[in-house]
């Protein structure tokens, strides 16, 4: 049973990330509301997952290979990239197409930057250590085994995050649809 705790921790942190509006459900819901199609909210989860998983994979792979990562450097790089994007948009010299709502690539890049800036992968290290290094003599574990387990943990974490993000995003879309129907019905009763 003790071998399940790291996996539950990885899934639990993923579910908590899914609750945070900064990790994507707000943008997924906005895509669904803007397009008036709840399925669009679910399609927005793919680039969110790609960006989030890429950020976490960097940390998981570094840990599996025994490399040291400095959180400050990662946060400075992600913050710098965010500042560059903001400065380009604020300069007023961007083409009209670049000022349009972000496409899938822009959403994936945003997800990568936010995940890296707040240290999403680094939060998993305490759960990854027992998964990749625990209960196995050092001479028997190989880097490929550690990397496989680390990537599996990234998959579990991302799946849990997407499940919660998808439920919240579609719930917001449904709630907004119900609110609009309620207001229209109230307005029709007032006018009629």
Protein Blocks (a to p, Z undefined) as FASTA:
>chain_A
ZZmmmmmmmmmmmmmmmmpmklommmmmmmmmmnopaklmmmmmmmmmmmmmmmmmmmmm
mmmnopacdfklmmmmmmmmmmmmmmmmmnopacfklmpccdfklmmmmmmmmmmmnomm
mmmmmmmmmmmmgopafklpcfklmmmmmmmmmmmmmmmmmmmmmmmmmmmmmmmmmmmm
mmmmmmmmmmZZ
